[in-house]
């Protein structure tokens, strides 16, 4: 769009990150303004799973975490061989969902990110029904190949938005601005801005 920026029209399919099964297809438009402002995104998806099935999966994940006798802690997930201990799979699942909001916020027309590894995770025990985790995650920046370290605090209860606060640092750039809040379900994220922490 002359003097304004670039607009992209996308058609893509999604898959369940655990099983690789087709999870639906989406149509989207993404407008990147020339000035340094976030892209404007419009997206419509058709899902192969119905909402009840997604809620059941969320509830199973939640119950698995709540049934732990002590807080979940771990490091280097997956390990150097690509393996994830079964006891750490729920923490990894939430890391995938939470880091998606960071990647969404940090991505630009020229840079993209992938979750490379959870360097550390610690569950906080709460008196209410919410579950809360602190993570240090490594994001792989493309095309620079740089690894970006981000601290992420994630809070979740099924039926409520997944809340994510974060700040990121990179070796070459020092501290970078953090987000405020990303929110969504463990099955899908929407974005909501808030204060740094």
C-alpha positions as CSV (number, residue, x, y, z in Angstrom):
1,X,0.0,0.0,0.0
2,X,1.9,3.1,-1.2
3,X,3.2,5.3,1.6
4,X,1.6,3.1,4.2
5,X,3.1,-0.4,4.4
6,X,2.7,-3.9,3.3
7,X,-0.5,-6.0,3.5
8,X,-0.4,-9.8,3.3
9,X,-3.2,-12.3,2.7
10,X,-2.5,-15.7,4.2
11,X,-4.2,-19.1,4.1
12,X,-2.8,-21.8,6.4
13,X,-3.6,-24.9,8.3
14,X,-2.9,-25.5,12.0
15,X,-2.0,-28.6,13.9
16,X,-2.1,-30.0,17.4
17,X,1.5,-29.4,18.7
18,X,1.4,-32.7,20.6
19,X,-0.2,-35.1,18.1
20,X,0.5,-33.4,14.8
21,X,-3.2,-33.8,13.9
22,X,-4.9,-31.2,11.7
23,X,-6.5,-28.7,14.1
24,X,-8.2,-26.5,11.4
25,X,-7.5,-23.9,8.7
26,X,-7.3,-20.1,8.8
27,X,-7.6,-17.1,6.6
28,X,-5.8,-13.9,7.7
29,X,-4.7,-10.5,6.6
30,X,-1.7,-8.9,8.2
31,X,-0.9,-5.2,7.6
32,X,2.6,-4.0,8.6
33,X,2.6,-0.2,8.7
34,X,5.9,1.5,7.7
35,X,6.0,3.3,11.1
36,X,7.2,1.2,14.0
37,X,3.8,0.1,15.3
38,X,2.3,-3.4,15.7
39,X,0.8,-5.1,12.7
40,X,-2.9,-5.0,12.3
41,X,-4.2,-8.6,12.1
42,X,-7.6,-10.0,11.1
43,X,-8.0,-13.8,11.3
44,X,-10.8,-16.3,10.9
45,X,-10.3,-20.0,11.6
46,X,-12.4,-23.1,11.2
47,X,-11.5,-25.7,13.8
48,X,-11.7,-29.5,13.5
49,X,-12.3,-29.8,17.3
50,X,-15.4,-28.4,18.9
51,X,-15.2,-26.0,21.8
52,X,-16.3,-28.7,24.3
53,X,-13.4,-31.0,23.2
54,X,-11.0,-28.1,23.7
55,X,-12.4,-27.4,27.2
56,X,-12.1,-31.0,28.1
57,X,-8.4,-31.0,27.0
58,X,-7.8,-27.9,29.1
59,X,-9.5,-29.5,32.1
60,X,-7.4,-32.7,31.8
61,X,-4.2,-30.6,31.6
62,X,-5.3,-28.5,34.6
63,X,-6.2,-31.6,36.7
64,X,-2.9,-33.2,35.9
65,X,-1.0,-30.2,37.2
66,X,-3.3,-29.8,40.3
67,X,-2.8,-33.5,41.2
68,X,1.0,-33.1,41.7
69,X,1.9,-33.6,45.3
70,X,4.7,-31.0,45.1
71,X,5.4,-28.0,42.9
72,X,6.7,-28.7,39.4
73,X,10.2,-27.6,38.8
74,X,12.6,-28.5,35.9
75,X,15.2,-27.3,33.5
76,X,16.4,-27.8,30.0
77,X,13.0,-28.9,28.5
78,X,13.4,-30.6,26.1
79,X,16.8,-32.1,26.9
80,X,19.8,-32.2,24.5
81,X,18.3,-35.3,22.9
82,X,14.8,-33.7,22.4
83,X,13.2,-35.7,25.2
84,X,10.7,-34.3,27.7
85,X,10.1,-36.1,31.0
86,X,6.4,-37.1,31.3
87,X,6.1,-35.2,34.6
88,X,7.2,-32.0,32.8
89,X,4.9,-32.3,29.8
90,X,2.2,-30.1,31.4
91,X,4.7,-27.4,32.1
92,X,6.0,-27.7,28.5
93,X,2.4,-27.4,27.2
94,X,1.8,-24.2,29.1
95,X,5.2,-22.9,28.0
96,X,4.2,-23.4,24.4
97,X,1.0,-21.5,24.9
98,X,2.6,-18.7,26.9
99,X,5.6,-18.2,24.7
100,X,3.3,-17.9,21.7
101,X,2.1,-14.5,23.1
102,X,5.7,-13.3,23.4
103,X,6.5,-14.4,19.9
104,X,3.4,-12.8,18.6
105,X,4.3,-9.5,20.2
106,X,8.0,-9.5,19.2
107,X,7.6,-10.7,15.6
108,X,8.0,-8.1,12.8
109,X,7.8,-8.2,9.1
110,X,11.5,-9.2,9.1
111,X,11.9,-11.3,12.3
112,X,10.2,-14.4,13.5
113,X,10.6,-16.6,16.6
114,X,10.4,-20.2,17.7
115,X,10.4,-21.7,21.2
116,X,13.7,-23.5,21.4
117,X,13.8,-24.6,25.0
118,X,12.5,-24.0,28.5
119,X,15.7,-23.3,30.4
120,X,13.9,-23.4,33.8
121,X,10.4,-23.7,35.2
122,X,9.1,-23.3,38.7
123,X,5.5,-23.7,39.8
124,X,4.2,-21.3,42.5
125,X,1.7,-22.8,45.0
126,X,-1.4,-20.5,45.3
127,X,-4.2,-20.5,47.7
128,X,-6.8,-20.0,45.0
129,X,-7.6,-22.3,42.1
130,X,-5.3,-20.6,39.6
131,X,-2.0,-22.3,38.7
132,X,1.1,-20.1,38.3
133,X,4.5,-20.8,36.8
134,X,7.8,-18.8,36.3
135,X,9.7,-19.7,33.2
136,X,13.0,-18.8,31.5
137,X,12.6,-19.7,27.9
138,X,14.9,-19.5,24.9
139,X,13.4,-18.1,21.7
140,X,15.2,-18.8,18.4
141,X,15.1,-15.6,16.3
142,X,14.9,-16.0,12.5
143,X,16.7,-15.1,10.3
144,X,19.4,-13.8,12.7
145,X,19.8,-17.3,14.4
146,X,20.1,-15.4,17.7
147,X,18.8,-17.0,20.9
148,X,16.7,-14.6,23.0
149,X,16.2,-15.3,26.7
150,X,12.9,-14.3,28.2
151,X,11.5,-14.5,31.7
152,X,7.8,-15.4,31.7
153,X,5.2,-15.5,34.5
154,X,2.1,-17.4,33.5
155,X,-1.2,-17.7,35.4
156,X,-4.1,-19.9,34.3
157,X,-7.4,-21.4,35.2
158,X,-9.6,-23.2,32.7
159,X,-12.3,-21.0,31.4
160,X,-10.3,-17.9,32.2
161,X,-7.7,-16.1,30.0
162,X,-4.1,-17.4,30.1
163,X,-2.2,-14.4,31.6
164,X,1.4,-13.9,30.5
165,X,3.8,-11.2,31.7
166,X,7.4,-11.2,30.3
167,X,10.6,-9.4,29.7
168,X,13.3,-10.5,27.3
169,X,17.1,-9.9,27.0
170,X,19.4,-10.7,24.1
171,X,23.2,-11.0,24.2
172,X,23.7,-8.3,21.5
173,X,20.9,-5.9,22.5
174,X,21.0,-6.1,26.3
175,X,17.6,-5.7,28.0
176,X,14.7,-5.3,25.7
177,X,11.3,-4.0,26.5
178,X,8.9,-6.5,28.0
179,X,5.2,-6.9,27.5
180,X,2.5,-6.5,29.6
181,X,-0.1,-9.2,29.4
182,X,-1.0,-11.7,26.9
183,X,-4.2,-13.6,27.5
184,X,-6.1,-16.5,26.0
185,X,-6.8,-20.1,26.8
186,X,-4.3,-22.9,26.8
187,X,-5.9,-23.9,23.5
188,X,-5.5,-20.4,21.8
189,X,-4.3,-17.0,22.6
190,X,-5.6,-13.5,22.2
191,X,-3.5,-10.4,23.0
192,X,-4.0,-7.8,25.8
193,X,-1.5,-5.1,26.6
194,X,-0.6,-4.2,30.2
195,X,2.1,-3.0,32.6
196,X,5.6,-4.4,32.8
197,X,6.8,-6.4,35.7
